[in-house]
Amino acid sequence: MKKIISASLLLSLPFLLVAKKPKVYETAVLECPAYNNMKRTMNTNDIQLEIGKEYRVLQKSKGLVLTLIEGERIAQRWVKEVCLSDGKEKAVPALVKETVDTPEKSSSFAERLANNNKAPQAQSSKKTSKQNLLALSWQNAFCQTHQYKKECKSMDAKDFGAFEFVLHGLWPQPRNNAYCNVSKKQIGMDKNKQWYNLDKLELDTETRTRLAKLMPGYASNLHRHEWVKHGTCYGTSADEYYDDSMALQTQINESKVQEYFKQNIGRMINLKEVRKVFDKEFGKGAGDHVTMQCKKGLVTELWLHLGSGSTDLRELFKSGETPKSRCHKGRVDAVGF
């Protein structure tokens, strides 16, 4: 027989209804990186836990802890559970730091970005590049000029791309560094825009789900095209290539650059002002490495010319190329036709 708690009993115990969970704090025992996401693909400002300092624990899941880094604009960060101690268990010796900080992927994002074009052994003679171009689209403008695209036909203000930059691609430079170790059949289908016939990519569930959101062109198999033409020269698996691409994209969408575009929807903007915003957000001179793409008077894309050797856009801009921009002013389009 099920037990039923009467209303009168509940009223007599009001503290049960208003009780709050106490705040939990744990002490850092290792200098571990504090990541923006559970997958640990991005660490804005390269934040590390300080040994001996207490951090508030917000959540625990799958060996990870969501903690609060006070003073950071992106304050909620994920760290490995072994990096913190509640004092009830013996602290982990600092000597294990090297193994604790090892990413789950085959190499760190910084290492992959620094060596992104190291070709497979089968093509080891191919010239490599340490320059990369991150292409981010303003989806409203793209859809205004590509209304026939599947991802554009039903786009509205609720869609991710209505107010955020969407991923076009991360392109190893120079631009002729493409189709690395790709069969002639795949190249032919790609150039003929038969992207639906390209090989299906091996992406884990989390990466595929995020990519379908952050790259609306996924609906038209843009992800297969980008991988075949550019990603194959990046030096990693398709899964890692897109994890890295989205990590860089997210830094822009969490910055004042995205805010600037959102606030200027429907207005004309110029490249000079856009570059000033980049300078303020990512350091003096960062804007010199940014170019705009326009079509029919609309700003369609931002191209970020990046170097290598870091996970932080501030560092990547310092060694990026400074090409001339084809577009110097355009209107920030609103969602809808």
C-alpha positions in Angstrom: 0.0 0.0 0.0 1.3 3.4 -0.9 1.9 5.9 1.9 0.2 9.2 1.4 1.5 12.3 3.2 -1.4 14.6 4.2 -1.5 18.3 3.5 -1.7 19.0 7.2 1.6 17.1 7.8 3.3 19.2 5.0 2.0 22.4 6.6 3.4 21.4 9.9 6.8 20.9 8.4 7.3 24.0 6.3 11.1 23.9 6.5 11.0 20.8 4.2 9.7 23.0 1.5 12.1 26.0 1.8 15.3 24.2 2.7 18.2 25.1 0.5 21.2 23.0 -0.4 24.3 24.4 1.4 27.0 25.7 -0.8 29.8 23.2 -1.2 33.5 24.2 -1.5 36.5 22.1 -2.3 40.2 22.9 -2.3 42.4 22.6 -5.4 45.2 20.1 -5.0 46.4 20.3 -8.6 47.1 23.1 -11.1 44.5 21.8 -13.6 43.1 23.7 -16.6 39.5 25.0 -16.2 37.6 24.4 -19.4 34.5 26.2 -20.7 32.8 22.9 -21.6 32.6 19.3 -20.5 34.4 18.1 -23.6 37.4 20.2 -22.6 38.0 21.7 -26.0 38.3 25.3 -24.9 39.8 27.2 -22.1 39.2 31.0 -22.5 42.2 32.9 -21.0 43.9 29.6 -20.2 42.6 29.5 -16.7 44.3 27.1 -14.2 43.2 26.1 -10.7 45.4 27.6 -7.9 46.6 24.9 -5.5 45.2 25.6 -2.0 42.4 27.8 -3.1 38.8 26.9 -2.4 36.3 26.7 -5.3 32.6 26.3 -5.2 31.3 23.0 -6.6 28.2 23.5 -8.7 27.8 20.0 -10.2 29.6 16.7 -10.6 29.4 14.4 -13.6 31.4 11.6 -15.2 34.6 12.4 -13.2 34.3 16.1 -13.9 33.4 19.0 -11.6 31.6 22.2 -12.7 33.1 24.9 -10.5 33.0 28.7 -10.2 36.0 30.8 -11.2 35.2 34.2 -9.6 36.2 37.3 -11.6 36.1 35.5 -15.0 33.5 36.6 -17.6 32.9 32.9 -18.3 32.9 31.9 -14.7 31.5 28.4 -14.7 34.3 26.0 -15.7 34.8 22.2 -15.9 37.8 20.5 -14.2 38.7 17.0 -13.5 37.4 15.7 -10.2 40.8 14.6 -9.1 42.0 18.2 -9.2 39.8 19.1 -6.1 39.6 17.7 -2.6 36.9 18.0 0.0 39.5 17.2 2.7 38.0 13.8 3.5 40.3 11.9 1.2 44.0 12.0 0.8 45.1 14.7 -1.7 46.6 13.5 -5.0 50.3 14.3 -5.1 51.3 17.1 -7.5 53.6 14.7 -9.2 50.6 13.2 -11.1 49.9 16.6 -12.8 51.3 15.5 -16.2 48.9 12.6 -16.4 45.9 14.5 -15.0 46.2 17.3 -17.6 46.4 15.0 -20.5 43.4 15.6 -22.9 41.2 12.7 -23.9 41.9 13.3 -27.6 45.1 12.1 -29.3 46.8 15.5 -28.7 46.1 18.9 -27.2 44.3 21.6 -29.2 47.4 23.8 -28.9 49.6 21.0 -30.3 47.2 20.2 -33.1 46.8 23.9 -34.1 50.5 24.4 -34.1 51.0 21.4 -36.3 47.7 21.4 -38.0 48.9 20.5 -41.5 51.3 17.7 -40.6 50.2 15.3 -43.3 49.7 11.5 -42.7 52.7 9.3 -43.4 51.4 8.6 -46.8 51.9 12.2 -47.8 54.8 13.3 -45.5 56.5 15.1 -48.4 53.7 17.6 -48.7 54.6 21.2 -47.6 52.9 22.1 -44.4 51.5 25.5 -43.2 51.3 27.2 -39.8 48.6 29.6 -40.9 44.8 29.1 -40.7 41.8 31.0 -41.8 38.6 30.7 -39.7 35.5 31.7 -41.8 32.4 32.7 -39.8 29.2 33.5 -41.6 26.4 35.9 -40.7 23.6 33.5 -41.5 20.9 36.1 -42.0 22.9 37.6 -44.9 23.9 34.2 -46.3 20.3 33.1 -46.4 19.2 36.4 -48.0 21.4 35.5 -50.9 20.9 31.7 -50.8 17.1 31.5 -50.1 17.0 28.1 -51.9 19.2 26.4 -49.3 17.6 23.9 -47.1 18.8 25.5 -43.9 17.4 28.9 -45.0 13.9 28.0 -46.1 12.5 27.8 -42.6 15.0 30.0 -40.7 13.4 32.4 -38.1 14.4 34.4 -35.1 14.5 31.3 -32.9 17.3 29.7 -34.9 20.9 29.9 -33.6 22.2 31.8 -36.6 19.7 34.7 -36.2 22.0 36.5 -33.8 25.2 34.5 -33.7 28.0 33.8 -36.1 27.8 30.3 -37.7 30.7 28.1 -38.7 31.7 28.1 -42.4 35.0 26.4 -42.0 38.6 26.4 -40.7 41.0 26.4 -43.7 44.7 25.5 -43.5 46.7 28.0 -45.5 47.7 28.7 -48.2 44.4 28.2 -49.9 45.8 25.7 -52.4 46.5 23.4 -49.5 43.4 21.3 -50.1 42.1 17.8 -50.7 44.9 16.1 -48.8 45.0 12.3 -49.5 41.5 12.5 -51.0 40.4 10.2 -53.9 39.7 11.6 -57.3 36.2 10.3 -57.0 35.5 12.2 -53.8 37.2 15.4 -55.2 35.0 15.1 -58.3 31.8 14.8 -56.3 32.8 17.7 -54.1 33.6 20.1 -56.9 30.3 19.2 -58.6 28.6 20.0 -55.3 27.3 16.5 -54.8 28.1 16.8 -51.1 25.3 14.3 -50.2 27.4 11.6 -51.9 30.6 12.3 -50.0 31.7 9.8 -47.4 29.9 10.0 -44.0 32.1 11.5 -41.3 33.0 9.6 -38.1 31.8 12.1 -35.5 30.9 11.3 -31.9 27.3 12.0 -30.8 28.2 15.2 -28.9 30.3 16.7 -31.8 27.6 15.9 -34.4 24.9 17.4 -32.2 26.8 20.6 -31.6 27.9 20.9 -35.2 24.3 20.6 -36.5 23.6 23.7 -34.4 26.7 25.8 -34.9 26.9 25.0 -38.6 23.4 25.3 -40.1 24.9 24.3 -43.4 25.1 20.8 -41.9 21.6 20.3 -43.3 23.1 20.7 -46.8 26.1 18.5 -46.0 28.4 21.5 -45.8 30.3 19.6 -43.1 31.3 16.8 -45.5 32.5 19.4 -48.1 34.5 21.3 -45.5 36.2 18.2 -44.3 37.0 16.8 -47.7 38.4 20.1 -49.1 40.0 21.6 -46.0 39.8 19.3 -42.9 41.8 16.5 -44.6 44.8 18.9 -44.5 44.4 19.8 -40.9 46.2 16.8 -39.5 43.6 15.3 -37.2 40.5 13.2 -37.3 37.2 14.8 -38.5 35.9 14.8 -35.0 38.9 16.7 -33.6 38.9 19.1 -36.6 35.3 20.2 -35.8 35.9 20.3 -32.1 38.7 22.7 -32.7 36.7 24.8 -35.2 33.8 25.1 -32.9 36.0 26.0 -30.0 37.4 29.0 -31.9 33.9 30.0 -33.2 32.6 30.0 -29.6 35.2 32.5 -28.5 33.8 35.0 -31.0 30.2 34.3 -30.1 31.0 34.9 -26.4 32.8 38.2 -27.2 31.9 41.8 -27.8 32.2 41.1 -31.5 29.0 39.2 -31.5 27.4 41.9 -29.3 28.5 44.5 -31.8 26.8 42.8 -34.7 23.7 42.0 -32.8 23.3 45.7 -31.7 23.8 46.9 -35.3 21.3 44.7 -37.1 19.8 46.7 -39.9 22.6 49.3 -39.8 25.6 49.9 -42.0 28.9 49.1 -40.4 32.5 49.5 -41.6 35.6 47.4 -41.3 37.5 50.0 -39.4 35.0 49.9 -36.5 34.8 46.1 -36.6 38.6 46.0 -36.2 38.5 48.3 -33.3 36.1 45.9 -31.5 38.5 43.0 -32.2 41.4 45.1 -30.8 39.5 45.8 -27.6 38.4 42.2 -27.1 41.5 40.3 -28.3 44.3 42.8 -27.9 45.8 45.6 -29.9 46.5 44.7 -33.5 44.0 41.8 -33.6 41.7 43.6 -35.9 44.5 43.8 -38.5 44.0 40.1 -39.1 40.3 40.4 -39.7 38.7 40.8 -43.1 35.0 41.1 -44.2 33.2 39.4 -47.0 30.1 41.2 -48.5 27.5 40.4 -51.2 24.8 42.8 -52.5 25.7 45.3 -49.8 25.4 42.8 -46.9 28.2 41.6 -44.6 28.2 37.9 -45.2 31.3 36.7 -43.4 34.2 37.5 -41.1 37.5 35.9 -42.0 40.0 35.5 -39.1 43.6 35.1 -40.3 45.3 33.1 -37.5 48.7 31.8 -36.6 49.3 28.7 -34.5 50.6 27.4 -31.2 47.8 28.4 -28.8 44.2 27.7 -27.9 43.6 31.4 -27.3 42.5 33.7 -30.1 44.5 36.5 -28.5 47.7 34.6 -29.2 46.6 33.2 -32.6 46.0 36.7 -33.9 49.6 37.8 -33.1 51.1 35.5 -35.8 48.3 35.6 -38.3 48.5 37.1 -41.8 47.3 40.6 -42.5 45.7 40.5 -45.9 43.7 43.3 -47.5 40.0 43.1 -47.2 37.7 43.1 -50.3 34.9 44.6 -48.4 35.1 47.7 -46.2 31.5 48.4 -45.3 28.1 46.7 -45.5 24.8 46.3 -43.7 24.2 43.8 -40.9 21.2 41.8 -42.1 18.2 40.8 -39.9 16.6 37.4 -40.1 14.0 36.9 -42.7 13.7 37.7 -46.4 
